């Protein structure tokens, strides 16, 4: 099923899971660089753009075409700066400030998603995608995630539903869907946390989780994705 042998009648579209191949140390290094950029605030547009470009280049469509990212740091630099500043404010212990930070972060994340989807390409230049999800809908999913933390485990099913909504909100020459179950997200995330608590396995744990999570996004016919 994941060999790219499934083909749609319209356009010879190979369907199936994405094919990620994140290298251990480059993923770890890029993740650290992204974190440093968020902490220092000013480099955030460059470190974030480089991080997204790196992630795209390590993923291929079911038919083997590798993804590319054409976004530039100057496109929405002000959004990345604002998100980095909000990251600092998130450490504030005042409940009102924390709630405001969560809400504004969700609102600013939508332009990043739109920018990311609009700049995804393939080696042959034939891929075109756009994100058409509503900002208020994403805000609702974000609030639901925060509330679900009270249930201890319910957040995993919220992530599943949110990812499914995100995939369905992408229009373009191909469609996407998210196939992971809530229990799979819960189990693997808990294992990731346990492995990271041991410090030494962190690079390999990150690679394992990133490869698994990306492979849960599948390419489908455009009409099926919506």
FIKOLVEX-881518 format. One record per residue (C-alpha): residue number from 1; residue in three letters; chain; x, y, z. Coordinates in nm, 2 decimals, always signed. Each point is the difference from the previous one (the first is absolute). Layout:
N
 pos code unit   east  north     up
 NUM  ALA    A      X      Y      Z
...
***
This chain:
226
 pos code unit   east  north     up
   1  UNK    A  +0.00  +0.00  +0.00
   2  UNK    A  +0.28  +0.24  +0.08
   3  UNK    A  +0.21  -0.09  -0.31
   4  UNK    A  -0.17  +0.26  -0.21
   5  UNK    A  -0.18  -0.26  -0.21
   6  UNK    A  -0.34  +0.14  +0.08
   7  UNK    A  -0.08  +0.24  -0.28
   8  UNK    A  -0.30  +0.22  -0.05
   9  UNK    A  -0.18  -0.01  -0.34
  10  UNK    A  +0.03  +0.38  -0.03
  11  UNK    A  +0.36  +0.12  -0.04
  12  UNK    A  +0.18  -0.33  +0.09
  13  UNK    A  +0.03  +0.11  +0.36
  14  UNK    A  +0.20  -0.24  +0.23
  15  UNK    A  -0.17  -0.02  +0.34
  16  UNK    A  +0.12  -0.12  +0.33
  17  UNK    A  +0.20  +0.11  +0.30
  18  UNK    A  +0.27  +0.27  -0.03
  19  UNK    A  +0.36  -0.14  +0.00
  20  UNK    A  +0.21  +0.18  +0.27
  21  UNK    A  +0.37  -0.07  +0.05
  22  UNK    A  +0.12  +0.24  +0.27
  23  UNK    A  +0.37  -0.04  +0.08
  24  UNK    A  +0.07  -0.03  +0.37
  25  UNK    A  +0.26  +0.27  +0.06
  26  UNK    A  -0.12  +0.25  -0.26
  27  UNK    A  -0.35  -0.02  +0.15
  28  UNK    A  +0.14  +0.04  +0.35
  29  UNK    A  +0.22  +0.29  -0.10
  30  UNK    A  -0.27  +0.18  -0.20
  31  UNK    A  -0.24  -0.04  +0.29
  32  UNK    A  +0.25  +0.15  +0.24
  33  UNK    A  +0.07  +0.29  -0.24
  34  UNK    A  -0.38  +0.07  -0.03
  35  UNK    A  -0.02  +0.00  +0.38
  36  UNK    A  +0.29  +0.25  +0.03
  37  UNK    A  -0.16  +0.22  -0.26
  38  UNK    A  -0.32  +0.01  +0.21
  39  UNK    A  +0.19  +0.08  +0.31
  40  UNK    A  +0.21  +0.28  -0.16
  41  UNK    A  -0.32  +0.13  -0.18
  42  UNK    A  +0.19  +0.21  -0.27
  43  UNK    A  +0.13  -0.31  -0.20
  44  UNK    A  -0.34  -0.17  +0.02
  45  UNK    A  -0.11  +0.07  -0.37
  46  UNK    A  +0.33  -0.15  -0.13
  47  UNK    A  +0.01  -0.30  +0.23
  48  UNK    A  -0.37  -0.08  -0.04
  49  UNK    A  +0.02  +0.02  -0.38
  50  UNK    A  +0.31  -0.21  -0.01
  51  UNK    A  -0.17  -0.26  +0.22
  52  UNK    A  -0.30  -0.02  -0.22
  53  UNK    A  +0.21  -0.02  -0.31
  54  UNK    A  +0.20  -0.29  +0.16
  55  UNK    A  -0.31  -0.19  +0.10
  56  UNK    A  -0.14  +0.02  -0.35
  57  UNK    A  +0.31  -0.12  -0.17
  58  UNK    A  +0.00  -0.31  +0.21
  59  UNK    A  -0.34  -0.11  -0.12
  60  UNK    A  -0.12  -0.16  -0.33
  61  UNK    A  -0.34  -0.06  -0.14
  62  UNK    A  -0.11  -0.36  -0.05
  63  UNK    A  +0.12  +0.01  -0.36
  64  UNK    A  +0.35  +0.10  +0.11
  65  UNK    A  +0.00  +0.37  -0.08
  66  UNK    A  +0.17  +0.19  +0.27
  67  UNK    A  -0.15  +0.31  +0.15
  68  UNK    A  +0.16  +0.34  -0.01
  69  UNK    A  -0.07  +0.33  +0.19
  70  UNK    A  +0.02  +0.34  -0.17
  71  UNK    A  -0.09  +0.22  +0.29
  72  UNK    A  +0.23  +0.28  +0.10
  73  UNK    A  +0.08  +0.15  +0.35
  74  UNK    A  -0.13  +0.34  -0.11
  75  UNK    A  -0.34  -0.13  -0.10
  76  UNK    A  -0.17  +0.02  +0.34
  77  UNK    A  +0.29  +0.09  +0.22
  78  UNK    A  -0.22  +0.21  +0.24
  79  UNK    A  -0.21  -0.31  +0.08
  80  UNK    A  +0.31  -0.20  +0.09
  81  UNK    A  +0.13  +0.28  +0.22
  82  UNK    A  -0.34  +0.03  +0.17
  83  UNK    A  -0.02  -0.38  +0.06
  84  UNK    A  +0.35  +0.01  +0.16
  85  UNK    A  -0.10  +0.29  +0.23
  86  UNK    A  -0.31  -0.19  +0.10
  87  UNK    A  +0.22  -0.30  +0.09
  88  UNK    A  +0.17  +0.22  +0.26
  89  UNK    A  -0.33  +0.13  +0.13
  90  UNK    A  -0.13  -0.36  +0.03
  91  UNK    A  +0.23  -0.03  +0.31
  92  UNK    A  -0.21  +0.26  +0.18
  93  UNK    A  -0.18  -0.15  +0.30
  94  UNK    A  -0.30  +0.24  -0.03
  95  UNK    A  -0.30  -0.21  -0.12
  96  UNK    A  -0.14  +0.28  -0.20
  97  UNK    A  +0.33  +0.06  -0.19
  98  UNK    A  +0.04  -0.37  -0.06
  99  UNK    A  -0.35  -0.03  -0.15
 100  UNK    A  +0.05  +0.30  -0.22
 101  UNK    A  +0.34  -0.14  -0.12
 102  UNK    A  -0.16  -0.33  -0.09
 103  UNK    A  -0.28  +0.17  -0.20
 104  UNK    A  +0.22  +0.24  -0.19
 105  UNK    A  +0.25  -0.28  -0.07
 106  UNK    A  -0.28  -0.20  -0.16
 107  UNK    A  -0.11  +0.30  -0.21
 108  UNK    A  +0.36  +0.06  -0.12
 109  UNK    A  +0.05  -0.36  -0.08
 110  UNK    A  -0.26  +0.00  -0.28
 111  UNK    A  +0.20  +0.25  -0.22
 112  UNK    A  +0.31  -0.23  +0.04
 113  UNK    A  -0.21  -0.30  -0.11
 114  UNK    A  -0.13  +0.19  -0.31
 115  UNK    A  +0.36  +0.12  -0.08
 116  UNK    A  +0.14  -0.35  +0.04
 117  UNK    A  -0.26  -0.17  -0.22
 118  UNK    A  +0.02  +0.27  -0.27
 119  UNK    A  +0.38  -0.06  -0.03
 120  UNK    A  +0.01  -0.38  -0.01
 121  UNK    A  +0.13  -0.12  -0.34
 122  UNK    A  +0.13  -0.32  -0.16
 123  UNK    A  +0.31  -0.05  -0.21
 124  UNK    A  -0.20  +0.02  -0.32
 125  UNK    A  -0.19  +0.31  +0.11
 126  UNK    A  -0.34  -0.16  -0.05
 127  UNK    A  -0.12  +0.01  +0.36
 128  UNK    A  -0.22  +0.28  +0.11
 129  UNK    A  -0.17  +0.03  +0.33
 130  UNK    A  -0.18  +0.25  +0.21
 131  UNK    A  -0.15  +0.00  +0.35
 132  UNK    A  -0.36  +0.12  +0.02
 133  UNK    A  -0.09  -0.08  +0.36
 134  UNK    A  -0.17  +0.27  +0.20
 135  UNK    A  +0.19  +0.18  +0.27
 136  UNK    A  -0.28  -0.03  +0.25
 137  UNK    A  -0.02  -0.37  -0.06
 138  UNK    A  +0.37  -0.04  +0.08
 139  UNK    A  -0.04  +0.21  +0.31
 140  UNK    A  -0.28  -0.23  +0.10
 141  UNK    A  +0.22  -0.31  -0.04
 142  UNK    A  +0.27  +0.17  +0.20
 143  UNK    A  -0.23  +0.08  +0.29
 144  UNK    A  -0.14  -0.35  -0.01
 145  UNK    A  +0.36  -0.14  +0.02
 146  UNK    A  +0.08  +0.22  +0.31
 147  UNK    A  -0.33  -0.12  +0.17
 148  UNK    A  +0.07  -0.36  -0.09
 149  UNK    A  +0.32  +0.01  +0.20
 150  UNK    A  -0.22  -0.02  +0.31
 151  UNK    A  -0.10  -0.35  -0.11
 152  UNK    A  +0.37  -0.12  +0.00
 153  UNK    A  -0.04  -0.21  -0.32
 154  UNK    A  -0.28  +0.18  -0.20
 155  UNK    A  +0.25  +0.23  -0.17
 156  UNK    A  +0.12  -0.28  -0.23
 157  UNK    A  -0.35  -0.03  -0.15
 158  UNK    A  -0.02  +0.37  -0.04
 159  UNK    A  +0.33  +0.00  -0.19
 160  UNK    A  -0.13  -0.28  -0.22
 161  UNK    A  -0.32  +0.21  -0.08
 162  UNK    A  +0.20  +0.32  -0.05
 163  UNK    A  +0.24  -0.16  -0.24
 164  UNK    A  -0.28  -0.15  -0.19
 165  UNK    A  -0.16  +0.34  -0.03
 166  UNK    A  +0.32  +0.16  -0.10
 167  UNK    A  +0.05  -0.26  -0.28
 168  UNK    A  -0.36  +0.04  -0.12
 169  UNK    A  +0.06  +0.38  -0.01
 170  UNK    A  +0.28  -0.03  -0.26
 171  UNK    A  -0.10  +0.05  -0.36
 172  UNK    A  +0.21  -0.05  -0.31
 173  UNK    A  +0.12  -0.25  -0.26
 174  UNK    A  -0.01  -0.27  +0.27
 175  UNK    A  -0.19  -0.06  +0.32
 176  UNK    A  +0.11  -0.12  +0.34
 177  UNK    A  -0.14  -0.20  +0.29
 178  UNK    A  +0.12  -0.09  +0.34
 179  UNK    A  -0.01  -0.37  +0.10
 180  UNK    A  +0.14  -0.04  +0.35
 181  UNK    A  -0.23  -0.10  +0.28
 182  UNK    A  -0.03  +0.18  +0.33
 183  UNK    A  +0.14  -0.30  +0.18
 184  UNK    A  +0.30  -0.01  -0.23
 185  UNK    A  +0.07  +0.37  +0.06
 186  UNK    A  -0.03  -0.05  +0.37
 187  UNK    A  +0.22  -0.30  +0.02
 188  UNK    A  +0.28  +0.13  -0.22
 189  UNK    A  +0.00  +0.35  +0.16
 190  UNK    A  +0.03  -0.15  +0.35
 191  UNK    A  +0.28  -0.22  -0.11
 192  UNK    A  +0.17  +0.31  -0.16
 193  UNK    A  -0.02  +0.19  +0.32
 194  UNK    A  +0.14  -0.30  +0.20
 195  UNK    A  +0.29  -0.04  -0.25
 196  UNK    A  +0.08  +0.38  +0.01
 197  UNK    A  +0.00  -0.02  +0.38
 198  UNK    A  +0.30  -0.23  -0.03
 199  UNK    A  +0.19  +0.28  -0.19
 200  UNK    A  +0.23  -0.22  -0.21
 201  UNK    A  -0.26  -0.15  -0.23
 202  UNK    A  -0.15  +0.34  -0.09
 203  UNK    A  +0.14  +0.03  -0.36
 204  UNK    A  -0.12  -0.35  -0.09
 205  UNK    A  -0.33  +0.04  +0.17
 206  UNK    A  -0.07  +0.32  -0.19
 207  UNK    A  +0.08  -0.17  -0.33
 208  UNK    A  -0.22  -0.30  +0.08
 209  UNK    A  -0.29  +0.22  +0.10
 210  UNK    A  +0.04  +0.24  -0.29
 211  UNK    A  +0.01  -0.28  -0.26
 212  UNK    A  -0.30  -0.17  +0.15
 213  UNK    A  -0.21  +0.32  +0.03
 214  UNK    A  +0.07  +0.12  -0.35
 215  UNK    A  -0.08  -0.35  -0.14
 216  UNK    A  -0.35  +0.03  +0.15
 217  UNK    A  -0.08  +0.27  -0.26
 218  UNK    A  -0.12  -0.17  -0.32
 219  UNK    A  -0.04  +0.14  -0.35
 220  UNK    A  -0.35  -0.05  -0.14
 221  UNK    A  -0.19  +0.13  -0.30
 222  UNK    A  -0.08  +0.37  +0.03
 223  UNK    A  -0.38  -0.05  +0.03
 224  UNK    A  +0.06  -0.27  +0.27
 225  UNK    A  +0.22  +0.24  +0.20
 226  UNK    A  -0.27  +0.26  +0.03
***
